[in-house]
Amino acid sequence: MEIGKYVDETVTTWQEQRPDLDFEPMGYMLRFHAMAEAAKSKIEIITKSHGLTMGEFDVLATLRRHGATSTLTPSFIAEVAMVSPSGLTHRLSQLEQSGHIIRIADNSDRRSSLVSITKSGAAVADQIIEQIAEHSARMYNAIPAENLEQFSKVVSLVSTQLESEMVTS
């Protein structure tokens, strides 16, 4: 079933069962969720074709976008990648085994290490980000610029609302 029909059917049947509730906002959320899941699935296909998980790519992308010669702390990478330190440790181990990163002892803190991307890691990150950028362009190029500008504003408003609700929860 196509996404629009699925969402419409879901909202309609809920409205029939619970006419006392407004399901239109839920329809927005379902459409947005479906769109995000479709985009995520495409990115997973791209990263997998390069032998990486999305999480591993996220680490490489974090390193790569901070400069080909940058060295970052694992705590910074974990914060930016929004992953727990233990989850990051596994990703770093996998990337190190594949030769995409190196870990270097931190001379200022012997309990910690620093992480750098290798040439092969930068090359893979560049290939993947090029494919993701091309896919994103294909998705949004058919939409008029003024609609995309409005979409961006709406997404920002919704994100701000979600963040404020997370703080108060």
C-alpha positions as CSV (number, residue, x, y, z in Angstrom):
1,M,0.0,0.0,0.0
2,E,1.4,3.4,-0.9
3,I,2.3,5.7,2.1
4,G,-0.4,8.3,1.4
5,K,-3.2,5.7,1.2
6,Y,-1.9,3.9,4.3
7,V,-1.9,7.1,6.3
8,D,-5.3,8.2,5.1
9,E,-6.7,4.8,5.9
10,T,-5.2,4.8,9.4
11,V,-6.5,8.3,10.2
12,T,-10.0,7.6,8.7
13,T,-10.4,4.3,10.6
14,W,-9.3,5.9,13.9
15,Q,-11.6,8.8,13.4
16,E,-14.5,6.3,12.9
17,Q,-13.5,4.5,16.1
18,R,-12.7,7.6,18.2
19,P,-14.6,10.6,16.7
20,D,-13.8,12.4,20.0
21,L,-10.1,12.8,19.0
22,D,-8.3,14.8,16.3
23,F,-6.2,12.5,14.2
24,E,-5.0,15.0,11.6
25,P,-1.8,15.8,13.6
26,M,-1.1,12.0,13.8
27,G,-1.4,11.9,10.0
28,Y,1.3,14.5,9.7
29,M,3.5,12.5,12.1
30,L,2.9,9.2,10.2
31,R,3.7,10.8,6.8
32,F,6.9,12.3,8.3
33,H,7.8,9.0,9.9
34,A,7.3,7.1,6.7
35,M,9.4,9.7,4.7
36,A,12.2,9.4,7.3
37,E,12.1,5.6,7.3
38,A,12.3,5.5,3.5
39,A,15.3,7.9,3.5
40,K,17.0,5.9,6.2
41,S,16.4,2.6,4.3
42,K,18.1,4.2,1.2
43,I,21.1,5.3,3.3
44,E,21.4,1.8,4.9
45,I,21.5,0.3,1.3
46,I,24.3,2.8,0.4
47,T,26.4,2.2,3.5
48,K,25.9,-1.5,3.3
49,S,27.1,-1.5,-0.3
50,H,30.4,-0.1,1.1
51,G,30.6,-2.7,3.8
52,L,29.6,-0.4,6.7
53,T,26.6,0.0,9.0
54,M,24.9,3.4,9.3
55,G,26.5,3.8,12.7
56,E,30.0,3.1,11.4
57,F,29.4,5.6,8.5
58,D,28.2,8.2,11.1
59,V,31.6,7.9,12.8
60,L,33.5,8.2,9.6
61,A,31.4,11.1,8.4
62,T,31.9,12.9,11.8
63,L,35.7,12.5,11.4
64,R,35.7,13.4,7.6
65,R,33.6,16.5,7.9
66,H,36.0,17.9,10.6
67,G,38.8,17.7,8.1
68,A,40.8,14.9,6.5
69,T,43.6,15.3,9.0
70,S,41.5,16.0,12.1
71,T,41.8,14.0,15.3
72,L,38.8,13.8,17.6
73,T,38.2,12.4,21.1
74,P,35.8,9.4,21.4
75,S,33.6,11.5,23.8
76,F,33.2,14.2,21.1
77,I,32.4,11.6,18.4
78,A,29.8,9.9,20.8
79,E,28.1,13.2,21.5
80,V,27.9,14.3,17.8
81,A,26.9,10.8,16.7
82,M,24.3,10.6,19.5
83,V,25.6,7.2,20.6
84,S,26.5,5.8,24.0
85,P,30.2,5.4,24.7
86,S,29.9,1.6,24.7
87,G,28.1,1.7,21.4
88,L,30.9,3.9,20.0
89,T,33.6,1.5,21.2
90,H,32.2,-1.3,19.1
91,R,32.0,1.0,16.0
92,L,35.5,2.2,16.6
93,S,36.8,-1.4,16.9
94,Q,35.1,-2.3,13.6
95,L,36.4,0.7,11.8
96,E,39.9,0.2,13.1
97,Q,39.9,-3.5,12.0
98,S,38.8,-2.4,8.5
99,G,41.6,0.2,8.4
100,H,39.3,3.2,8.2
101,I,40.4,4.8,11.4
102,I,43.4,4.7,13.7
103,R,43.4,5.3,17.4
104,I,46.3,7.2,18.9
105,A,47.2,7.5,22.6
106,D,46.2,10.9,24.0
107,N,49.4,12.4,25.5
108,S,47.4,14.8,27.7
109,D,45.2,12.0,29.1
110,R,46.8,8.5,29.2
111,R,43.4,6.9,30.0
112,S,42.0,8.1,26.7
113,S,42.8,7.8,23.0
114,L,42.3,10.1,20.0
115,V,40.7,8.9,16.7
116,S,41.8,9.8,13.2
117,I,40.4,8.9,9.8
118,T,42.7,7.1,7.4
119,K,43.0,7.7,3.7
120,S,40.8,4.7,3.0
121,G,38.3,5.8,5.6
122,A,38.1,9.3,4.0
123,A,37.7,7.8,0.5
124,V,34.8,5.6,1.7
125,A,33.2,8.5,3.6
126,D,33.5,10.6,0.5
127,Q,32.0,8.0,-1.8
128,I,29.1,7.4,0.6
129,I,28.3,11.1,1.2
130,E,28.4,11.7,-2.6
131,Q,25.8,9.0,-3.1
132,I,23.6,10.3,-0.2
133,A,23.9,13.9,-1.6
134,E,22.9,12.7,-5.1
135,H,19.9,10.7,-3.6
136,S,18.8,13.7,-1.6
137,A,19.0,16.0,-4.6
138,R,16.9,13.5,-6.6
139,M,14.3,13.5,-3.8
140,Y,14.0,17.2,-3.5
141,N,14.8,18.7,-6.9
142,A,11.3,18.2,-8.2
143,I,9.9,20.4,-5.4
144,P,9.8,24.1,-6.0
145,A,12.3,26.1,-3.9
146,E,9.6,28.1,-2.1
147,N,8.0,24.8,-0.9
148,L,11.3,23.5,0.3
149,E,12.0,26.7,2.2
150,Q,8.6,26.4,3.9
151,F,9.2,22.7,4.5
152,S,12.5,23.5,6.2
153,K,10.8,26.1,8.4
154,V,8.0,23.7,9.4
155,V,10.5,20.9,10.2
156,S,12.5,23.4,12.4
157,L,9.3,24.4,14.2
158,V,8.4,20.7,14.9
159,S,11.9,19.9,16.0
160,T,11.9,22.8,18.4
161,Q,8.6,21.6,19.8
162,L,9.8,18.1,20.2
163,E,13.0,19.3,22.0
164,S,11.0,21.4,24.4
165,E,8.7,18.5,25.2
166,M,11.7,16.2,25.8
167,V,13.1,18.8,28.3
168,T,9.8,19.0,30.2
169,S,9.2,15.2,30.2
